Amino acid sequence: MLAGVPYIALGVVGKHEKMIGGVYLLANALLQEETIRNTVLDQEEEVEPGGGDNVIHEREDDGFEEGEIKEAFRAAEYEGVYLELGMLLSCEMRERDAYARVRKMRTSFLVRDDHLFIRSKGRDPRRVVCGLARQIDIMAALHDGTTGGHRCADTTYSKIHELYYWDGMGQMIDDYCKSCVPCQERSALRPREPLYPRYVRDVGAVVHLDLLAMPLGIGSYNFIFDARDKLSGFVDGRAIRTKTGETLARCIEEYYLRYPFVSRFVMDRGSEFTCAEVKALLKKYGVIAEYTIAAHPQANAPVERGNNTITNLLAKWADGRPNQWPDFLRVTFFVDNITVRRSTGYALATLWYSRHATFPIESFLKTWRRQDLETDLTFEELLDLRARQIGAIEDRIEKAASRTAGSRTKDKFRWDKMARIRKEPLKVGDIVLLYDSSLEKQWSRKLDKRWLGPYRVATCGEYGAYQIEELNGTAWKDWVSNSRLNKFVARDEFVDLPIWMMI
């Protein structure tokens, strides 16, 4: 048993040596940490006041896990949570010193080549960009620059989103592209205006006038003067050779003397309608002249829509002989007037003349209406029939007016719900661009600006009409439709283009 004593003593000594060594290691670690803390405090005291916010002190060991890769990080280019993320990922901040939000976001980011990147599923990581100046440089390069080409906001966002990331980048890119002056001047999008339906209760009270240009026909006729009733849609007119003021005044006078119950004529601002002869004629007969806004045919919609019907009917009647259209003009008006209109439920001639039209075929295959016309009636029976006809036509007109009003109300509700309808009307003082509608009829100006300006709204009228003026106060003569104005978006004064864009 004595022989085994040395071995037992040696084992006890070994345990004591290991314990003492651990104590020495612990003491050295605590001393080293205290020395490092004192060194850092001395360095912070040497830094000038206010100049040490972004100073990063190198340390030999800060208690990080063994084997962790340490990347340098450009802290001066980042701010907020992204600054802490970069410092944490580059081992320049203790994990326990970081906010819980930063620790939670840590797995979605990495540091490479001194910069912070955000991981993206299924694609390359994107560099995180902080600072308004750098973000504007990126948007300018990928929208205004050669690689941008002034494409739309969605396309610009797609380019930037593949490479970079910052908070709120979608809205910022959209605002930047909306404020691009070349893009605004060449935009093909026009805001739509709300509908302003007019409700008419009497047949013939309001008549729309228009002049339809046609190919040169027999008799040297080159235009169609047509007049269409607002409520019933009844159309009448004639072919003319020239569109001088004297000719138009004669056509309007002939129409009024034929239908003397017209109280208002609606027409566009063409020189043939605004001439002195037409104004003098309407003043003579006491008829109100109402002119639509320039370059806004929607205000003269009843006759403008009817022009398509007239043109199509003439094309079918002419059948490859376009110069023969004057021979078929009267029959075209006849066909249009005896056709039942969907909005009223009655034929145009029925509401206009207060009786049904008879068709030529009814002479061979007699109908109930034809039988009534050929029946011999006494004077009393005839008076009773006419009284009932008058009562029936009044009911028809009232029903047609109510049906038309309901249809237009539904159309307005459906139209005003469209996305491109201007939600808020323009106000006096707003800076706007004016759409150049003359480009729609000229092929030689494809590269011209679609929008002119900017101008300032001077007066707000009824039914979406505005008067505008130059920025120096020079007023425009004519009113302008809401659909031809687009609010000008100016870039903020603090947004300056980068130097390379100015070269």
Secondary structure as GFF3:
##gff-version 3
##sequence-region A 1 503
A	DSSP	three_ten_helix	2	4	.	.	.	ID=ss1
A	DSSP	alpha_helix	5	46	.	.	.	ID=ss2
A	DSSP	three_ten_helix	75	77	.	.	.	ID=ss3
A	DSSP	alpha_helix	80	89	.	.	.	ID=ss4
A	DSSP	three_ten_helix	95	97	.	.	.	ID=ss5
A	DSSP	alpha_helix	100	105	.	.	.	ID=ss6
A	DSSP	three_ten_helix	106	108	.	.	.	ID=ss7
A	DSSP	beta_strand	109	112	.	.	.	ID=ss8
A	DSSP	beta_strand	115	120	.	.	.	ID=ss9
A	DSSP	beta_strand	123	128	.	.	.	ID=ss10
A	DSSP	alpha_helix	132	139	.	.	.	ID=ss11
A	DSSP	pi_helix	140	144	.	.	.	ID=ss12
A	DSSP	alpha_helix	153	161	.	.	.	ID=ss13
A	DSSP	beta_strand	164	165	.	.	.	ID=ss14
A	DSSP	alpha_helix	169	178	.	.	.	ID=ss15
A	DSSP	alpha_helix	181	185	.	.	.	ID=ss16
A	DSSP	beta_strand	206	213	.	.	.	ID=ss17
A	DSSP	three_ten_helix	218	220	.	.	.	ID=ss18
A	DSSP	beta_strand	223	229	.	.	.	ID=ss19
A	DSSP	beta_strand	235	240	.	.	.	ID=ss20
A	DSSP	alpha_helix	245	258	.	.	.	ID=ss21
A	DSSP	beta_strand	264	267	.	.	.	ID=ss22
A	DSSP	alpha_helix	271	274	.	.	.	ID=ss23
A	DSSP	alpha_helix	276	285	.	.	.	ID=ss24
A	DSSP	beta_strand	288	291	.	.	.	ID=ss25
A	DSSP	three_ten_helix	297	300	.	.	.	ID=ss26
A	DSSP	alpha_helix	301	318	.	.	.	ID=ss27
A	DSSP	three_ten_helix	322	328	.	.	.	ID=ss28
A	DSSP	alpha_helix	329	337	.	.	.	ID=ss29
A	DSSP	alpha_helix	348	353	.	.	.	ID=ss30
A	DSSP	three_ten_helix	360	363	.	.	.	ID=ss31
A	DSSP	alpha_helix	368	374	.	.	.	ID=ss32
A	DSSP	alpha_helix	379	416	.	.	.	ID=ss33
A	DSSP	beta_strand	431	435	.	.	.	ID=ss34
A	DSSP	three_ten_helix	437	441	.	.	.	ID=ss35
A	DSSP	beta_strand	451	460	.	.	.	ID=ss36
A	DSSP	beta_strand	465	469	.	.	.	ID=ss37
A	DSSP	beta_strand	480	481	.	.	.	ID=ss38
A	DSSP	three_ten_helix	482	484	.	.	.	ID=ss39
A	DSSP	beta_strand	485	487	.	.	.	ID=ss40
A	DSSP	alpha_helix	499	502	.	.	.	ID=ss41
###
